[in-house]
């Protein structure tokens, strides 16, 4: 799998591992919500990701969050599952450089 290179503000280095761990935990909860067709949780996850992704140097996560929020609002399970997979791919393959 190709890595996703991202340069992030060095001030975020001490908290970056925790940020990524929290997103991975939330992704697990998102997948469980999708299994139950809990679209409110999908909207909430998307909204949170939309709001914090760019703040941590990951504009792509913010984009995915915006799209997830929309998929949840539209109750589009297939789109939400696909987007959750993209979030997971990003989290598994991001290659962070602090600088």
MMTF fields as JSON, N, C-alpha, C and O atoms, coordinates in Angstrom:
{
  "mmtfVersion": "1.0.0",
  "mmtfProducer": "UNKNOWN",
  "numBonds": 395,
  "numAtoms": 396,
  "numGroups": 99,
  "numChains": 1,
  "numModels": 1,
  "chainsPerModel": [1],
  "groupsPerChain": [99],
  "chainIdList": ["A"],
  "bondAtomList": [4, 2, 8, 6, 12, 10, 16, 14, 20, 18, 24, 22, 28, 26, 32, 30, 36, 34, 40, 38, 44, 42, 48, 46, 52, 50, 56, 54, 60, 58, 64, 62, 68, 66, 72, 70, 76, 74, 80, 78, 84, 82, 88, 86, 92, 90, 96, 94, 100, 98, 104, 102, 108, 106, 112, 110, 116, 114, 120, 118, 124, 122, 128, 126, 132, 130, 136, 134, 140, 138, 144, 142, 148, 146, 152, 150, 156, 154, 160, 158, 164, 162, 168, 166, 172, 170, 176, 174, 180, 178, 184, 182, 188, 186, 192, 190, 196, 194, 200, 198, 204, 202, 208, 206, 212, 210, 216, 214, 220, 218, 224, 222, 228, 226, 232, 230, 236, 234, 240, 238, 244, 242, 248, 246, 252, 250, 256, 254, 260, 258, 264, 262, 268, 266, 272, 270, 276, 274, 280, 278, 284, 282, 288, 286, 292, 290, 296, 294, 300, 298, 304, 302, 308, 306, 312, 310, 316, 314, 320, 318, 324, 322, 328, 326, 332, 330, 336, 334, 340, 338, 344, 342, 348, 346, 352, 350, 356, 354, 360, 358, 364, 362, 368, 366, 372, 370, 376, 374, 380, 378, 384, 382, 388, 386, 392, 390],
  "bondOrderList": [1, 1, 1, 1, 1, 1, 1, 1, 1, 1, 1, 1, 1, 1, 1, 1, 1, 1, 1, 1, 1, 1, 1, 1, 1, 1, 1, 1, 1, 1, 1, 1, 1, 1, 1, 1, 1, 1, 1, 1, 1, 1, 1, 1, 1, 1, 1, 1, 1, 1, 1, 1, 1, 1, 1, 1, 1, 1, 1, 1, 1, 1, 1, 1, 1, 1, 1, 1, 1, 1, 1, 1, 1, 1, 1, 1, 1, 1, 1, 1, 1, 1, 1, 1, 1, 1, 1, 1, 1, 1, 1, 1, 1, 1, 1, 1, 1, 1],
  "groupList": [{"groupName": "UNK", "atomNameList": ["N", "CA", "C", "O"], "elementList": ["N", "C", "C", "O"], "formalChargeList": [0, 0, 0, 0], "bondAtomList": [1, 0, 2, 1, 3, 2], "bondOrderList": [1, 1, 2], "singleLetterCode": "X", "chemCompType": "L-PEPTIDE LINKING"}],
  "groupTypeList": [0, 0, 0, 0, 0, 0, 0, 0, 0, 0, 0, 0, 0, 0, 0, 0, 0, 0, 0, 0, 0, 0, 0, 0, 0, 0, 0, 0, 0, 0, 0, 0, 0, 0, 0, 0, 0, 0, 0, 0, 0, 0, 0, 0, 0, 0, 0, 0, 0, 0, 0, 0, 0, 0, 0, 0, 0, 0, 0, 0, 0, 0, 0, 0, 0, 0, 0, 0, 0, 0, 0, 0, 0, 0, 0, 0, 0, 0, 0, 0, 0, 0, 0, 0, 0, 0, 0, 0, 0, 0, 0, 0, 0, 0, 0, 0, 0, 0, 0],
  "groupIdList": [1, 2, 3, 4, 5, 6, 7, 8, 9, 10, 11, 12, 13, 14, 15, 16, 17, 18, 19, 20, 21, 22, 23, 24, 25, 26, 27, 28, 29, 30, 31, 32, 33, 34, 35, 36, 37, 38, 39, 40, 41, 42, 43, 44, 45, 46, 47, 48, 49, 50, 51, 52, 53, 54, 55, 56, 57, 58, 59, 60, 61, 62, 63, 64, 65, 66, 67, 68, 69, 70, 71, 72, 73, 74, 75, 76, 77, 78, 79, 80, 81, 82, 83, 84, 85, 86, 87, 88, 89, 90, 91, 92, 93, 94, 95, 96, 97, 98, 99],
  "secStructList": [7, 7, 7, 3, 3, 3, 3, 3, 7, 4, 4, 4, 2, 2, 2, 2, 2, 2, 2, 2, 2, 2, 2, 2, 2, 2, 2, 2, 2, 2, 2, 2, 2, 2, 2, 6, 6, 7, 2, 2, 2, 2, 2, 2, 2, 2, 2, 2, 2, 2, 2, 2, 6, 4, 4, 4, 6, 7, 2, 2, 2, 2, 2, 2, 2, 2, 2, 2, 2, 2, 2, 2, 2, 6, 6, 7, 2, 2, 2, 2, 2, 2, 2, 2, 2, 2, 2, 2, 2, 2, 2, 2, 2, 3, 3, 3, 3, 3, 7],
  "xCoordList": [0.841, 0.0, 0.875, 1.847, 0.539, 1.332, 1.08, -0.047, 2.145, 2.056, 1.519, 1.594, 0.98, 0.43, 1.304, 1.17, 2.202, 3.098, 2.372, 1.661, 2.566, 1.959, 2.982, 3.593, 3.166, 4.031, 3.144, 2.193, 3.473, 2.647, 3.494, 4.703, 2.854, 3.508, 4.216, 3.599, 5.493, 6.228, 5.65, 5.897, 4.894, 4.273, 3.247, 2.899, 2.771, 1.773, 2.39, 1.676, 3.703, 4.348, 4.03, 3.76, 4.05, 3.79, 2.375, 2.157, 1.435, 0.058, -0.445, -1.592, 0.397, -0.051, -0.416, -1.435, 0.366, 0.056, -1.304, -2.095, -1.572, -2.861, -4.005, -5.053, -3.81, -4.837, -5.182, -6.356, -4.168, -4.41, -5.059, -5.94, -4.632, -5.248, -6.737, -7.564, -7.066, -8.47, -9.293, -10.424, -8.74, -9.476, -9.686, -10.748, -8.695, -8.85, -9.948, -10.747, -9.985, -11.035, -12.41, -13.373, -12.493, -13.759, -14.191, -15.384, -13.215, -13.531, -14.164, -15.084, -13.678, -14.281, -15.732, -16.626, -15.95, -17.32, -18.18, -19.365, -17.602, -18.343, -18.806, -19.955, -17.93, -18.303, -19.422, -20.313, -19.382, -20.465, -21.763, -22.833, -21.668, -22.857, -23.449, -24.669, -22.601, -23.093, -23.793, -24.791, -23.277, -23.931, -25.352, -26.241, -25.557, -26.879, -27.693, -28.803, -27.124, -27.753, -28.06, -29.126, -27.095, -27.18, -26.586, -25.412, -27.412, -26.929, -26.59, -25.784, -27.185, -26.81, -25.346, -24.638, -24.896, -23.49, -22.572, -21.458, -23.029, -22.247, -22.088, -20.999, -23.175, -23.13, -22.177, -21.372, -22.266, -21.414, -19.942, -19.111, -19.608, -18.219, -17.729, -16.64, -18.54, -18.14, -17.934, -16.971, -18.829, -18.729, -17.451, -16.749, -17.168, -15.962, -14.712, -13.806, -14.664, -13.499, -13.337, -12.223, -14.447, -14.42, -13.799, -13.022, -14.152, -13.686, -12.251, -11.588, -11.748, -10.405, -9.317, -8.133, -9.678, -8.661, -7.654, -6.447, -8.138, -7.242, -6.451, -5.308, -7.046, -6.342, -5.094, -4.127, -5.129, -3.979, -3.107, -2.193, -3.383, -2.55, -3.032, -2.286, -4.283, -4.816, -6.078, -7.184, -5.923, -7.107, -7.905, -9.119, -7.239, -7.972, -8.955, -10.063, -8.563, -9.488, -10.693, -11.819, -10.46, -11.581, -12.531, -13.749, -11.978, -12.811, -13.644, -14.846, -12.981, -13.693, -14.77, -15.856, -14.464, -15.456, -16.674, -17.809, -16.434, -17.545, -18.4, -19.629, -17.74, -18.471, -19.225, -20.348, -18.623, -19.3, -20.52, -21.572, -20.367, -21.486, -22.659, -23.813, -22.343, -23.371, -23.992, -25.203, -23.154, -23.667, -24.587, -25.608, -24.219, -25.073, -26.404, -27.456, -26.355, -27.583, -28.491, -29.716, -27.88, -28.645, -29.023, -29.733, -28.544, -28.788, -28.28, -28.906, -27.133, -26.522, -25.467, -24.291, -25.918, -25.046, -23.858, -22.73, -24.095, -23.012, -21.923, -20.736, -22.321, -21.331, -20.58, -19.366, -21.286, -20.645, -19.65, -18.575, -19.986, -19.061, -17.808, -16.692, -17.994, -16.844, -15.959, -14.734, -16.576, -15.814, -15.104, -13.981, -15.751, -15.094, -13.846, -12.821, -13.937, -12.765, -11.648, -10.472, -12.018, -11.011, -10.353, -9.149, -11.145, -10.573, -9.592, -8.485, -9.986, -9.105, -7.828, -6.742, -7.959, -6.777, -5.833, -4.621, -6.4, -5.58, -4.848, -3.636, -5.577, -4.968, -3.878, -2.871, -4.079, -3.1, -1.877, -0.824, -2.011, -0.938, -0.344, 0.52, -0.788, -0.23, 1.232, 1.566, 2.076, 3.515, 3.825, 3.987, 3.904, 4.014, 5.467, 6.322, 5.71, 6.971, 6.642, 5.723, 7.387, 7.17, 8.168, 9.381, 7.635, 8.562, 7.909, 8.595],
  "yCoordList": [-1.194, 0.0, 1.242, 1.318, 2.206, 3.433, 4.242, 4.353, 4.786, 5.638, 7.012, 7.402, 7.729, 9.057, 10.056, 10.2, 10.756, 11.693, 12.978, 13.592, 13.365, 14.585, 15.265, 14.621, 16.566, 17.352, 18.096, 18.777, 17.954, 18.479, 19.398, 19.209, 20.378, 21.308, 20.525, 19.671, 20.807, 20.068, 20.238, 19.402, 21.292, 21.467, 20.369, 20.139, 19.7, 18.65, 17.278, 16.33, 17.176, 15.875, 15.199, 13.998, 15.914, 15.229, 14.643, 13.731, 15.154, 14.679, 13.906, 13.46, 13.748, 13.14, 11.67, 11.236, 10.906, 9.485, 9.313, 8.459, 10.121, 10.054, 10.445, 9.799, 11.488, 11.91, 10.763, 10.457, 10.137, 9.057, 7.854, 7.219, 7.537, 6.428, 6.689, 5.792, 7.908, 8.246, 8.12, 7.635, 8.55, 8.427, 6.954, 6.587, 6.105, 4.662, 4.062, 3.249, 4.463, 3.979, 4.448, 3.681, 5.694, 6.225, 5.519, 5.343, 5.118, 4.414, 3.056, 2.63, 2.389, 1.118, 1.349, 0.593, 2.401, 2.736, 3.115, 2.784, 3.801, 4.173, 2.927, 2.853, 1.961, 0.732, 0.002, -0.56, 0.006, -0.594, 0.18, -0.417, 1.503, 2.331, 2.029, 1.973, 1.837, 1.515, 0.168, -0.003, -0.796, -2.105, -1.975, -2.741, -0.991, -0.778, 0.294, 0.636, 0.812, 1.902, 3.091, 3.702, 3.395, 4.527, 5.753, 6.078, 6.42, 7.521, 8.767, 9.586, 8.924, 10.054, 9.953, 10.959, 8.737, 8.543, 8.757, 9.259, 8.382, 8.622, 10.127, 10.608, 10.853, 12.314, 12.916, 13.786, 12.461, 12.996, 12.727, 13.623, 11.499, 11.174, 12.049, 12.619, 12.153, 12.972, 14.421, 15.053, 14.943, 16.345, 16.574, 17.566, 15.66, 15.78, 15.723, 16.54, 14.766, 14.615, 15.832, 16.299, 16.333, 17.538, 18.701, 19.483, 18.797, 19.91, 19.808, 20.831, 18.581, 18.508, 18.03, 18.197, 17.451, 16.932, 17.982, 17.785, 19.084, 20.136, 20.768, 21.178, 20.85, 21.437, 20.648, 21.196, 19.353, 18.5, 18.271, 17.448, 18.991, 18.908, 17.909, 17.539, 17.469, 16.457, 16.961, 16.545, 17.84, 18.336, 17.22, 17.339, 16.147, 15.03, 14.413, 14.038, 14.304, 13.779, 14.712, 14.247, 16.012, 16.952, 16.769, 16.817, 16.562, 16.314, 15.048, 15.035, 13.984, 12.725, 12.886, 12.318, 13.66, 13.924, 14.64, 14.302, 15.632, 16.363, 15.415, 15.468, 14.551, 13.6, 12.579, 12.204, 12.128, 11.193, 11.835, 11.208, 13.076, 13.793, 13.845, 13.638, 14.12, 14.157, 12.793, 12.68, 11.758, 10.404, 9.986, 9.336, 10.363, 10.057, 10.78, 10.196, 12.051, 12.841, 12.278, 12.32, 11.752, 11.172, 9.714, 9.091, 9.181, 7.784, 6.843, 5.834, 7.211, 6.45, 5.523, 5.871, 4.351, 3.385, 2.986, 2.929, 2.711, 2.277, 3.335, 3.015, 4.594, 5.67, 5.804, 6.003, 5.697, 5.827, 4.696, 4.927, 3.486, 2.351, 2.601, 2.378, 3.06, 3.341, 4.434, 4.315, 5.485, 6.587, 6.149, 6.577, 5.3, 4.764, 3.983, 4.051, 3.246, 2.525, 3.476, 3.191, 4.611, 5.599, 6.231, 6.491, 6.474, 7.002, 5.987, 6.351, 4.728, 3.68, 3.567, 3.419, 3.637, 3.583, 4.74, 4.554, 5.929, 7.094, 6.889, 7.09, 6.492, 6.319, 5.25, 5.38, 4.199, 3.109, 3.45, 2.832, 4.43, 4.679, 6.072, 6.389, 6.908, 8.253, 8.169, 7.446, 8.906, 8.956, 10.398, 11.266, 10.635, 11.994, 12.433, 11.714, 13.624, 14.325, 15.584, 16.322, 15.829, 17.036, 18.086, 17.895, 19.188, 20.208, 21.413, 22.339],
  "zCoordList": [0.0, 0.0, 0.0, 0.75, -0.828, -0.813, 0.465, 0.949, 0.974, 2.169, 1.755, 0.59, 2.735, 2.497, 3.243, 4.458, 2.533, 3.22, 3.636, 2.84, 4.887, 5.411, 6.31, 7.163, 6.118, 6.991, 7.983, 7.599, 9.266, 10.342, 11.215, 11.345, 11.8, 12.719, 13.835, 14.471, 14.077, 15.114, 16.517, 17.386, 16.752, 18.071, 18.365, 19.524, 17.335, 17.52, 17.8, 18.127, 17.673, 17.834, 19.167, 19.175, 20.295, 21.573, 21.705, 22.501, 20.942, 21.078, 19.854, 19.833, 18.85, 17.597, 17.764, 17.228, 18.476, 18.639, 19.309, 18.908, 20.325, 21.027, 20.082, 20.079, 19.292, 18.341, 17.389, 17.181, 16.818, 15.862, 16.538, 15.958, 17.761, 18.499, 18.743, 18.58, 19.128, 19.364, 18.089, 18.128, 16.963, 15.705, 15.366, 14.863, 15.633, 15.358, 16.236, 15.77, 17.496, 18.397, 17.924, 17.935, 17.514, 17.012, 15.729, 15.48, 14.921, 13.681, 13.983, 13.286, 15.006, 15.424, 15.832, 15.452, 16.61, 17.031, 15.829, 15.79, 14.857, 13.654, 12.911, 12.473, 12.769, 12.062, 12.79, 12.154, 14.13, 14.908, 14.694, 14.584, 14.634, 14.397, 13.023, 12.869, 12.04, 10.705, 10.685, 9.985, 11.451, 11.531, 12.077, 11.705, 12.967, 13.581, 12.847, 13.254, 11.767, 11.007, 11.92, 11.843, 12.781, 13.716, 13.026, 13.207, 12.241, 11.418, 12.226, 11.783, 13.395, 14.255, 14.664, 14.708, 14.962, 15.322, 14.126, 14.278, 12.949, 11.732, 11.512, 11.201, 11.676, 11.521, 12.554, 12.222, 13.791, 14.86, 14.587, 14.737, 14.186, 13.868, 12.722, 12.789, 11.667, 10.527, 10.909, 10.477, 11.712, 12.134, 12.958, 12.765, 13.859, 14.692, 13.828, 13.986, 12.921, 12.05, 11.147, 10.911, 10.651, 9.815, 10.585, 10.037, 11.851, 12.662, 13.13, 13.303, 13.344, 13.922, 12.967, 13.263, 11.849, 10.928, 10.485, 10.626, 9.955, 9.481, 10.605, 10.407, 11.783, 12.934, 13.292, 13.821, 12.999, 13.284, 12.058, 12.089, 10.987, 9.793, 8.759, 7.853, 8.892, 7.986, 7.272, 7.614, 6.297, 5.596, 4.927, 4.768, 4.538, 3.918, 4.91, 4.526, 6.185, 7.184, 7.342, 7.519, 7.278, 7.35, 6.168, 6.335, 4.981, 3.797, 3.982, 3.719, 4.442, 4.654, 5.719, 5.605, 6.752, 7.792, 7.24, 7.574, 6.392, 5.776, 4.946, 4.995, 4.186, 3.351, 4.198, 3.859, 5.289, 6.192, 6.845, 6.974, 7.249, 7.845, 6.853, 7.227, 5.604, 4.572, 4.303, 4.115, 4.285, 4.063, 5.206, 4.984, 6.432, 7.568, 7.48, 7.739, 7.114, 6.992, 5.896, 6.012, 4.832, 3.727, 4.0, 3.21, 5.118, 5.488, 4.383, 4.057, 3.829, 2.736, 3.332, 3.436, 3.713, 4.384, 3.516, 4.004, 2.245, 1.355, 1.249, 1.308, 1.093, 1.008, 2.324, 2.325, 3.441, 4.748, 4.976, 5.53, 4.562, 4.704, 3.87, 4.338, 2.648, 1.777, 2.387, 2.389, 2.897, 3.498, 4.772, 5.036, 5.558, 6.76, 6.36, 7.039, 5.262, 4.754, 4.35, 4.573, 3.752, 3.369, 4.594, 4.594, 5.632, 6.879, 7.452, 7.849, 7.498, 7.999, 7.194, 7.754, 5.878, 5.014, 5.327, 5.433, 5.473, 5.785, 7.111, 7.191, 8.14, 9.463, 9.453, 10.148, 8.67, 8.606, 7.769, 7.924, 6.884, 5.912, 5.94, 5.123, 6.862, 6.93, 7.38, 8.319, 6.705, 7.004, 7.392, 6.535, 8.7, 9.219, 9.333, 9.85, 8.838, 9.048, 9.832, 9.475, 10.896, 11.683, 11.228, 11.31, 10.751, 10.278, 9.693, 9.261]
}
